[in-house]
Amino acid sequence: MVKKILATLISCFILVGLVVVYYWRDIQYQPESADLINYFLILPVVITLVLLSPWLIYKAYQHHKEKKQQALQAEQNAEQNSTESQPIVLQSKWLKLNLYAAGAYSALGENDSILDGIKQFTSPQLDQDLVNFHGIPILSYRIADLDQQVQSEDDEELQFLSVRQQRIMALIHQQIEQHTELLASISDHLKRSSLFYESQNLHEYRMHPAWIDPSFSGDEANESIQVEQVYRLDKLNLHILLSEDVVHTWNDLSSNESIQAIFYDLGIIPQKFHIEYHYLSTASTEQHLLELLERIQNQTHEISLIIAADSEIDQEIIDEKSWGASAYIPAEFVSSSCLANPAVQLEQLQPEKSFKLVSNQNNIDQIFKELGIDDLPQYQAEEPFVLVVEDGADVKVAKKLEQFFKQSPVEAHHYLYCKPIFGHTQNVAKLFGLMLGAHFSESQVAFVYGQNLQAFIQAVPDISQDQESVAIAD
C-alpha cells in the first residue's frame, strides 16, 4: 500500500515538474521560493490524493468489513466451544413395539448361529456355480441347503420365474414355516375375535376345511357358534421387504398364491390377512423402515410379520453387476420379526422382547436416561452387544460411532460389525442387521447402531395376572 502511494506521488512530482519547468522556460518566468513549494510539493500531493482517494476509501471499507467478520467469527467460536462442552439434547422420537418372534437365516446359519459366525469372521466360500466375466469361480455367501429346496420344486409355474425370485421365495417360505406355531395361534385368535366382534366372516370360517367335521350334519355345522369374549384382533399384515433391483421382475401373483395357500392351511381366511411388498434401496432403507414401524405402532388391533429377504445367487445378476469389477461377492439372506403395538393382546402368548427404536437423537446420555439402562452388568463384560449395521471400514462412520458412545460405558470391544457377511448384496442388509439384534442373549439389552437411528431390544419380564388385566377393546 505504501509503495503504491509513493510510486504515485513520485510520478505526479515528475510529471508536474516537467510541465511547470517547460512552461516557465517558455514564458521566461522567474519563480520565487513560494512558487517552488506550491508547484513542486503541494500540487503533486494534491493530485496524488485525488487520484488515490477512491482506492483508499475502498481499502478502508474492506478493512472495516474484515474487522467486523473477525469479531463475528470469534463470537461464533465462543458459542461453539460452549456448545461442545454442553451437548445439545434433542427431543427423542421413539417407536415402541412388542416383539413376538424373530428369525434369521443366512450362509452363516440360523438365528444366534449367525452372531457366532460374525464373531468368528466367517469368510465367503468359493462358489462352483457362479463365475465372473473371465469365467473364473467367485466367492459367495450361498445357503447350500437352499439349492435342494429350489431344485425340488415341482410346480411348473415356478419354472418361469427367475432363479433369483425362486430363491427369495424359498427364503420367505422358510421363515413363515419357522413361525408356524405362532401363526396358528394368531389364526385361532383372529377367528375367535372375528366371530365375537363381527358377523360378515362367519360363513367363510364355517366353509373352511378345519371347521368341517364329518360327524356333523349340515344343519349342525350351520348352528350358531358361541364364543367367549376375547381381545380384539382384526388382521395379520405381512410386509415383504425386497431390493429395488427386483421391482420390475418380481411376480406378485405367484408369490401371493403360494403365501395365501400357506395361510389358508393355517386357518387364516383371505379377509383376515394383507400382503404388502416394499422395494428398497440402500439410501431409502432407514426412512422407509421408520414409516413402516410407525404404521405398525398406530395399529392397535392388528399384528404384523415383517420379512426382509434378498438373494443375488443368480448368474444373470452376477453377469450384470460384476462386469468391470475386480471382485463381486453375492449373498443371500432372510430375516423376520413379528411386531405389534403394546396395546395388542394375544391370547396365551406373551411377547418375547420389547423393541424400541429411536431417531433424531445424538445424545447417548439422554437415551440411557429415558430407557433406564445407565448401569447394566453387560457394560463390564467383554461379550459384544452392539450390532453395527454401518460400514466399519469407513473412517467417517468410525468417527461418528466413537463420538456417539464417547460418554457411555460402551467400549470398542462391544461392537459387532455385520455388514461384511452380506458381501455386495446391500440394499436390505441394514434391515437384516436390525432384526438380527433380537437374537442376542436374553440377559443382554441389544443395541443396534445406525447413523440415523438406533434400536434397543430387551427381554420382556414375565407379566403377572394383576398386570395382565387389560381392558378388552370395544
C-alpha positions in Angstrom: 0.0 0.0 0.0 2.8 2.5 0.9 4.7 1.5 -2.2 1.7 2.3 -4.4 1.3 5.8 -2.7 5.0 6.6 -3.1 5.0 5.5 -6.7 2.0 7.6 -7.5 3.5 10.6 -5.6 6.8 10.4 -7.4 5.1 10.0 -10.8 2.9 13.1 -10.1 6.0 15.0 -8.9 8.0 14.2 -12.1 5.1 14.9 -14.4 4.1 18.2 -12.7 7.8 19.3 -12.6 8.4 18.7 -16.3 5.2 20.6 -17.2 5.9 23.5 -14.9 9.6 23.8 -15.9 8.9 23.8 -19.6 6.1 26.3 -19.1 8.3 28.7 -17.1 11.0 28.5 -19.7 8.6 29.2 -22.5 7.3 32.4 -20.8 10.7 33.2 -19.2 9.2 33.3 -15.7 11.5 33.8 -12.7 9.9 31.6 -9.9 10.1 32.6 -6.3 10.5 30.3 -3.3 6.7 30.1 -2.7 6.2 29.0 -6.3 8.6 26.2 -5.9 6.8 24.9 -2.8 3.4 25.3 -4.3 4.2 23.6 -7.7 6.8 21.0 -6.7 5.4 19.8 -3.3 1.8 20.8 -2.6 0.4 20.3 -6.2 1.9 16.7 -6.6 0.5 15.7 -3.2 -3.0 17.1 -4.0 -3.0 15.3 -7.4 -1.9 12.1 -5.7 -4.7 12.3 -3.1 -7.3 13.0 -5.8 -6.1 10.0 -7.9 -5.9 7.6 -5.0 -8.9 8.6 -2.9 -11.4 6.0 -4.5 -8.8 3.2 -3.9 -8.1 4.4 -0.3 -11.8 4.6 0.5 -12.3 1.1 -0.8 -9.4 -0.3 1.2 -10.7 1.4 4.4 -14.1 -0.2 3.8 -12.5 -3.6 3.3 -10.5 -3.3 6.5 -13.6 -2.4 8.5 -15.5 -5.3 7.0 -12.7 -7.8 7.9 -12.6 -6.5 11.4 -16.4 -7.0 11.7 -16.2 -10.5 10.3 -13.3 -11.4 12.7 -15.4 -10.2 15.6 -18.4 -12.3 14.5 -16.2 -15.4 13.9 -14.7 -15.0 17.4 -18.3 -14.8 18.8 -19.3 -17.9 16.9 -16.2 -19.8 18.0 -17.0 -19.0 21.6 -20.6 -20.2 21.2 -19.4 -23.4 19.5 -16.9 -24.1 22.3 -19.7 -23.7 24.9 -22.0 -25.9 22.8 -19.3 -28.7 22.7 -18.8 -28.5 26.4 -22.6 -28.8 26.8 -24.1 -31.1 24.1 -27.4 -30.2 22.7 -30.2 -32.6 23.9 -32.6 -33.2 21.1 -36.2 -34.4 21.6 -36.2 -38.2 21.1 -38.6 -39.8 18.7 -39.4 -43.2 20.0 -41.2 -46.2 18.3 -42.1 -48.8 20.9 -43.4 -52.3 19.8 -43.7 -55.7 21.2 -41.7 -58.5 19.5 -43.5 -61.9 19.5 -41.0 -63.8 17.3 -37.9 -63.3 15.2 -35.9 -65.4 12.8 -32.8 -65.1 10.6 -31.2 -67.3 8.0 -28.0 -66.9 6.0 -24.9 -68.7 4.9 -23.6 -68.4 8.5 -26.5 -70.4 9.9 -29.8 -69.6 11.6 -30.6 -67.1 14.4 -27.9 -66.8 17.1 -25.6 -69.0 15.0 -25.2 -66.0 12.7 -23.9 -63.9 15.5 -21.4 -66.6 16.3 -20.3 -66.6 12.7 -19.8 -62.9 12.7 -17.7 -63.1 15.8 -15.5 -65.8 14.1 -15.1 -63.6 11.0 -16.6 -66.3 8.7 -15.5 -65.6 5.1 -17.3 -66.3 1.9 -16.8 -69.7 0.2 -15.8 -70.4 -3.4 -18.9 -70.9 -5.5 -18.6 -73.6 -8.1 -21.8 -72.5 -9.9 -21.1 -68.8 -10.2 -18.3 -67.3 -12.3 -17.1 -63.8 -13.2 -16.8 -62.3 -16.7 -13.5 -64.2 -17.0 -15.2 -67.5 -16.4 -13.4 -67.9 -13.0 -15.4 -69.1 -10.0 -16.2 -66.4 -7.5 -16.7 -66.2 -3.7 -20.2 -66.0 -2.4 -22.3 -66.3 0.8 -24.6 -69.1 -0.7 -27.0 -71.1 1.5 -26.2 -74.6 0.3 -29.4 -76.1 1.8 -31.5 -73.8 -0.3 -30.2 -75.4 -3.6 -32.0 -78.6 -2.9 -35.2 -76.8 -1.9 -35.3 -74.8 -5.1 -34.5 -77.8 -7.3 -37.2 -80.0 -5.6 -40.0 -77.6 -6.6 -42.3 -79.4 -9.0 -44.6 -76.5 -9.6 -44.4 -75.8 -13.4 -45.3 -72.1 -12.8 -42.2 -71.6 -10.7 -40.0 -72.7 -13.6 -40.9 -69.5 -15.4 -39.7 -67.3 -12.5 -36.1 -66.1 -12.4 -33.6 -68.0 -10.3 -33.4 -65.0 -8.0 -37.2 -64.9 -7.3 -37.3 -68.7 -6.8 -34.5 -68.5 -4.1 -36.1 -65.4 -2.4 -39.5 -67.1 -2.3 -37.8 -70.2 -0.8 -36.3 -68.0 1.9 -39.6 -66.3 2.6 -41.4 -69.7 2.9 -38.6 -70.9 5.2 -39.3 -68.0 7.6 -43.0 -68.5 7.5 -42.5 -72.1 8.4 -40.3 -71.1 11.3 -43.3 -69.2 12.8 -45.9 -71.9 12.1 -46.8 -72.3 15.8 -47.2 -68.5 16.3 -49.2 -68.1 13.1 -51.5 -70.9 14.2 -52.1 -69.1 17.5 -52.7 -65.8 15.6 -55.1 -67.7 13.3 -57.1 -69.0 16.2 -57.2 -65.6 17.8 -58.4 -63.9 14.5 -61.1 -66.5 14.2 -62.4 -66.1 17.7 -62.1 -62.3 17.5 -64.0 -62.2 14.2 -66.8 -64.4 15.5 -67.2 -62.2 18.6 -66.9 -58.7 17.1 -68.1 -59.3 13.5 -70.6 -61.3 11.6 -69.7 -61.0 7.9 -66.9 -63.6 8.1 -68.9 -66.3 9.9 -69.8 -68.1 6.6 -66.2 -68.1 5.4 -65.0 -69.6 8.6 -67.7 -72.3 8.5 -66.7 -73.2 5.0 -63.0 -73.6 6.0 -61.9 -77.3 5.9 -60.6 -77.0 9.5 -64.2 -76.4 10.7 -65.8 -79.3 8.8 -66.3 -82.4 10.9 -67.6 -85.5 9.0 -69.7 -86.4 12.1 -71.7 -83.2 11.9 -74.7 -82.8 9.6 -75.1 -79.7 7.6 -77.6 -78.3 10.0 -75.3 -78.8 12.9 -72.4 -77.2 11.1 -74.5 -74.1 10.5 -75.8 -73.7 14.0 -74.8 -70.5 15.9 -71.4 -70.7 17.4 -71.0 -69.4 20.9 -67.6 -67.6 21.5 -66.4 -66.1 24.8 -65.3 -62.6 24.8 -61.7 -62.2 23.6 -59.2 -59.4 22.9 -59.9 -57.8 19.6 -57.6 -58.7 16.7 -58.7 -57.7 13.2 -55.9 -58.6 10.8 -52.5 -60.1 10.2 -50.3 -57.9 8.0 -47.4 -59.5 6.0 -44.8 -56.9 4.9 -42.2 -58.3 2.5 -39.2 -56.1 2.1 -37.2 -56.6 -1.1 -34.4 -55.0 -3.0 -35.4 -52.3 -5.5 -33.5 -54.4 -8.2 -36.4 -56.9 -8.4 -39.2 -54.3 -8.7 -39.6 -54.9 -12.5 -39.1 -58.7 -12.4 -40.9 -59.8 -9.3 -44.1 -61.8 -10.0 -46.5 -60.7 -7.3 -49.2 -63.2 -8.4 -47.1 -66.3 -8.0 -45.7 -65.1 -4.7 -49.2 -64.2 -3.3 -50.7 -67.5 -4.3 -48.0 -69.5 -2.6 -48.3 -67.5 0.6 -52.1 -67.5 0.6 -52.0 -71.3 0.4 -49.8 -71.5 3.5 -52.0 -69.0 5.4 -55.2 -70.8 4.4 -53.8 -74.1 5.6 -53.2 -72.5 8.9 -56.8 -71.4 9.1 -56.3 -67.7 8.2 -59.0 -66.7 5.7 -58.1 -64.1 3.0 -60.3 -61.4 4.7 -58.0 -61.6 7.7 -54.6 -61.0 6.2 -52.9 -58.4 4.0 -49.7 -58.9 1.9 -47.7 -55.8 1.0 -44.4 -55.6 -0.9 -41.8 -52.9 -0.3 -38.9 -52.3 -2.7 -35.9 -50.6 -1.0 -32.5 -49.1 -1.9 -29.6 -48.7 0.4 -30.3 -45.0 0.8 -34.1 -45.3 1.4 -34.0 -48.2 3.9 -33.9 -46.3 7.2 -36.6 -43.8 6.2 -38.9 -46.5 4.9 -38.4 -48.6 8.0 -39.3 -45.7 10.2 -42.5 -45.1 8.3 -43.4 -48.8 8.3 -42.8 -49.2 12.1 -44.8 -46.0 12.8 -47.7 -47.5 10.9 -47.5 -50.7 12.9 -47.4 -48.7 16.2 -50.6 -47.0 15.2 -52.4 -50.3 14.5 -54.0 -51.2 17.9 -56.0 -54.2 16.6 -53.5 -55.7 14.1 -50.3 -57.7 14.2 -47.6 -57.6 11.5 -45.0 -60.0 10.3 -42.0 -58.3 8.6 -39.8 -60.4 6.3 -36.7 -58.9 4.7 -35.1 -61.1 2.0 -32.6 -60.9 -0.8 -30.6 -63.2 -3.0 -28.1 -62.5 -5.7 -27.1 -66.1 -6.2 -28.0 -66.0 -9.8 -25.6 -66.0 -12.8 -27.6 -63.4 -14.6 -27.2 -61.0 -11.7 -23.5 -61.7 -11.5 -23.0 -61.1 -15.2 -24.8 -57.7 -14.8 -23.1 -56.5 -11.6 -19.6 -58.0 -11.8 -18.7 -56.6 -15.2 -15.6 -54.5 -14.9 -15.4 -55.0 -11.1 -12.3 -56.5 -9.6 -14.4 -58.6 -7.2 -18.1 -59.0 -6.6 -19.3 -61.1 -3.7 -23.1 -62.0 -3.8 -25.0 -63.2 -0.8 -28.5 -64.4 0.2 -30.3 -64.0 3.5 -33.7 -63.5 5.1 -34.9 -62.3 8.5 -38.2 -61.8 10.1 -39.9 -60.1 13.0 -43.5 -60.3 14.3 -44.3 -56.9 15.8 -47.4 -55.3 17.3 -48.4 -52.2 19.2 -48.0 -52.9 23.0 -51.8 -52.5 23.3 -52.3 -55.6 21.2 -53.0 -58.7 23.4 -52.6 -62.2 22.1 -54.4 -65.0 24.0 -52.0 -67.3 25.8 -49.0 -65.6 24.1 -46.6 -63.1 25.7 -44.1 -61.0 23.7 -40.6 -62.4 23.7 -38.9 -59.0 23.7 -39.6 -55.3 23.6 -38.4 -53.4 20.5 -37.6 -49.7 20.9 -36.3 -47.6 18.1 -35.1 -44.0 18.5 -34.4 -41.4 15.8 -33.4 -37.7 15.9 -31.2 -38.2 19.0 -27.4 -37.9 19.1 -27.0 -37.8 22.9 -26.4 -41.3 24.3 -26.8 -40.0 27.9 -30.3 -38.9 27.1 -31.2 -42.3 25.6 -29.8 -44.1 28.6 -31.8 -41.9 31.0 -35.0 -42.4 29.0 -34.6 -46.2 28.9 -33.2 -46.5 32.4 -30.1 -48.5 31.3 -27.4 -46.4 32.8 -25.9 -49.3 34.8 -26.0 -52.8 33.3 -23.7 -55.8 34.0 -23.0 -56.2 30.3 -21.0 -53.0 30.3 -18.3 -54.6 32.4 -18.2 -57.8 30.4 -16.3 -58.4 27.2 -19.2 -60.0 25.3 -20.3 -57.8 22.3 -23.9 -56.4 22.4 -23.8 -53.5 19.9 -24.6 -54.6 16.4 -23.3 -52.1 13.9 -25.1 -52.1 10.6 -22.9 -49.4 9.0 -19.6 -49.9 7.2 -16.9 -50.1 9.9 -14.2 -49.6 7.3 -15.5 -46.1 6.6 -13.4 -43.5 8.5 -16.4 -41.2 8.8 -18.6 -44.0 10.2 -15.9 -45.0 12.7 -15.6 -41.4 14.0 -19.4 -41.0 14.4 -19.6 -44.3 16.2 -16.8 -43.3 18.6 -18.4 -39.9 19.1 -21.8 -41.4 19.8 -20.7 -43.8 22.5 -17.9 -41.5 23.8 -19.7 -40.5 27.1 -21.1 -44.0 27.8 -19.7 -47.2 29.3 -19.8 -48.9 25.9 -16.3 -49.9 24.7 -15.0 -50.7 21.2 -14.8 -54.4 22.0 -18.6 -54.4 22.5 -19.1 -53.7 18.7 -20.1 -56.4 16.3 -20.0 -55.4 12.6 -22.4 -57.3 10.4 -22.0 -55.6 7.1 -19.3 -57.9 5.7 -21.5 -61.0 5.8 -23.7 -59.6 3.1 -20.9 -59.1 0.6 -22.1 -56.7 -2.1 -25.8 -57.6 -1.6 -26.6 -54.5 0.5 -30.0 -53.0 -0.4 -31.8 -54.6 2.5 -28.8 -55.6 4.6 -29.5 -53.0 7.3 -32.9 -54.4 7.9 -31.4 -57.9 8.3 -29.0 -56.4 10.8 -31.7 -54.7 12.7 -33.8 -57.9 13.0 -30.6 -59.9 13.9 -30.3 -57.8 17.1 -33.3 -59.8 18.5 -31.0 -62.9 18.7 -28.6 -61.6 21.4 -28.8 -63.3 24.8 -31.9 -62.5 26.8 -29.7 -61.4 29.6 -28.4 -58.5 27.4 -30.0 -55.3 26.2 -29.1 -55.5 22.5 -28.1 -52.2 20.8 -28.4 -51.9 17.0 -26.5 -48.9 15.7 -27.2 -47.0 12.5 -26.2 -43.4 11.8 -29.7 -42.1 11.7 -31.5 -44.5 14.1 -30.7 -46.9 16.9 -32.7 -49.8 18.2 -32.8 -51.3 21.7 -34.1 -54.8 22.1 -34.5 -56.5 25.5 -36.4 -59.4 27.1 -39.9 -58.7 28.4 -40.3 -59.8 32.1 -43.0 -62.2 33.0 -46.3 -60.4 33.4 -48.3 -61.3 36.5 -52.0 -61.9 36.5 -52.6 -58.4 38.0 -50.6 -56.7 35.3 -52.3 -58.7 32.6 -55.8 -57.5 33.4 -56.0 -55.1 30.5 -59.5 -53.9 29.4 -60.8 -55.7 26.3 -61.1 -53.4 23.3 -64.6 -52.4 22.3 
